[in-house]
């Protein structure tokens, strides 16, 4: 049985600082791809981890 805390599938929060203008770039690219900014960022992070870690996607938790 899994515990449901009501926060959905992506309950962990990660915060990061970025250069000015990056948020707008992310929003624009996400809109072009038909996804949310959060989805684009999750995809970018998991892809980066999968491509740079030993063990690939298994270590990224995807």
C-alpha positions as protocol buffer text, in pm:
chain_id: "A"
residue {
  index: 1
  type: UNK
  ca { x: 0 y: 0 z: 0 }
}
residue {
  index: 2
  type: UNK
  ca { x: 135 y: 341 z: -97 }
}
residue {
  index: 3
  type: UNK
  ca { x: 97 y: 647 z: 118 }
}
residue {
  index: 4
  type: UNK
  ca { x: -91 y: 931 z: -54 }
}
residue {
  index: 5
  type: UNK
  ca { x: -9 y: 1270 z: 94 }
}
residue {
  index: 6
  type: UNK
  ca { x: -237 y: 1446 z: -157 }
}
residue {
  index: 7
  type: UNK
  ca { x: 50 y: 1623 z: -332 }
}
residue {
  index: 8
  type: UNK
  ca { x: 46 y: 1407 z: -641 }
}
residue {
  index: 9
  type: UNK
  ca { x: 319 y: 1226 z: -827 }
}
residue {
  index: 10
  type: UNK
  ca { x: 576 y: 1509 z: -806 }
}
residue {
  index: 11
  type: UNK
  ca { x: 571 y: 1611 z: -441 }
}
residue {
  index: 12
  type: UNK
  ca { x: 938 y: 1710 z: -395 }
}
residue {
  index: 13
  type: UNK
  ca { x: 1027 y: 2072 z: -461 }
}
residue {
  index: 14
  type: UNK
  ca { x: 1364 y: 2183 z: -601 }
}
residue {
  index: 15
  type: UNK
  ca { x: 1451 y: 2553 z: -612 }
}
residue {
  index: 16
  type: UNK
  ca { x: 1740 y: 2705 z: -803 }
}
residue {
  index: 17
  type: UNK
  ca { x: 1867 y: 3049 z: -896 }
}
residue {
  index: 18
  type: UNK
  ca { x: 1907 y: 3130 z: -1265 }
}
residue {
  index: 19
  type: UNK
  ca { x: 2032 y: 3421 z: -1472 }
}
residue {
  index: 20
  type: UNK
  ca { x: 1782 y: 3692 z: -1560 }
}
residue {
  index: 21
  type: UNK
  ca { x: 1582 y: 3603 z: -1867 }
}
residue {
  index: 22
  type: UNK
  ca { x: 1614 y: 3225 z: -1833 }
}
residue {
  index: 23
  type: UNK
  ca { x: 1264 y: 3192 z: -1685 }
}
residue {
  index: 24
  type: UNK
  ca { x: 1118 y: 3364 z: -1992 }
}
residue {
  index: 25
  type: UNK
  ca { x: 1321 y: 3140 z: -2225 }
}
residue {
  index: 26
  type: UNK
  ca { x: 1197 y: 2830 z: -2042 }
}
residue {
  index: 27
  type: UNK
  ca { x: 836 y: 2951 z: -2061 }
}
residue {
  index: 28
  type: UNK
  ca { x: 869 y: 3020 z: -2434 }
}
residue {
  index: 29
  type: UNK
  ca { x: 1024 y: 2681 z: -2516 }
}
residue {
  index: 30
  type: UNK
  ca { x: 771 y: 2498 z: -2298 }
}
residue {
  index: 31
  type: UNK
  ca { x: 485 y: 2678 z: -2473 }
}
residue {
  index: 32
  type: UNK
  ca { x: 626 y: 2583 z: -2815 }
}
residue {
  index: 33
  type: UNK
  ca { x: 642 y: 2219 z: -2704 }
}
residue {
  index: 34
  type: UNK
  ca { x: 292 y: 2228 z: -2550 }
}
residue {
  index: 35
  type: UNK
  ca { x: 406 y: 2158 z: -2196 }
}
residue {
  index: 36
  type: UNK
  ca { x: 441 y: 2342 z: -1868 }
}
residue {
  index: 37
  type: UNK
  ca { x: 766 y: 2504 z: -1757 }
}
residue {
  index: 38
  type: UNK
  ca { x: 785 y: 2254 z: -1470 }
}
residue {
  index: 39
  type: UNK
  ca { x: 749 y: 1961 z: -1711 }
}
residue {
  index: 40
  type: UNK
  ca { x: 1024 y: 2098 z: -1936 }
}
residue {
  index: 41
  type: UNK
  ca { x: 1258 y: 2146 z: -1639 }
}
residue {
  index: 42
  type: UNK
  ca { x: 1187 y: 1794 z: -1505 }
}
residue {
  index: 43
  type: UNK
  ca { x: 1255 y: 1651 z: -1850 }
}
residue {
  index: 44
  type: UNK
  ca { x: 1580 y: 1848 z: -1885 }
}
residue {
  index: 45
  type: UNK
  ca { x: 1707 y: 1742 z: -1541 }
}
residue {
  index: 46
  type: UNK
  ca { x: 1618 y: 1374 z: -1578 }
}
residue {
  index: 47
  type: UNK
  ca { x: 1768 y: 1365 z: -1929 }
}
residue {
  index: 48
  type: UNK
  ca { x: 2088 y: 1528 z: -1806 }
}
residue {
  index: 49
  type: UNK
  ca { x: 2119 y: 1282 z: -1518 }
}
residue {
  index: 50
  type: UNK
  ca { x: 2045 y: 983 z: -1741 }
}
residue {
  index: 51
  type: UNK
  ca { x: 2307 y: 1093 z: -1994 }
}
residue {
  index: 52
  type: UNK
  ca { x: 2583 y: 1177 z: -1747 }
}
residue {
  index: 53
  type: UNK
  ca { x: 2545 y: 916 z: -1471 }
}
residue {
  index: 54
  type: UNK
  ca { x: 2677 y: 565 z: -1461 }
}
residue {
  index: 55
  type: UNK
  ca { x: 2376 y: 340 z: -1491 }
}
residue {
  index: 56
  type: UNK
  ca { x: 2177 y: 589 z: -1698 }
}
residue {
  index: 57
  type: UNK
  ca { x: 1804 y: 630 z: -1640 }
}
residue {
  index: 58
  type: UNK
  ca { x: 1800 y: 374 z: -1358 }
}
residue {
  index: 59
  type: UNK
  ca { x: 2008 y: 609 z: -1142 }
}
residue {
  index: 60
  type: UNK
  ca { x: 1790 y: 905 z: -1239 }
}
residue {
  index: 61
  type: UNK
  ca { x: 1484 y: 738 z: -1094 }
}
residue {
  index: 62
  type: UNK
  ca { x: 1295 y: 754 z: -1423 }
}
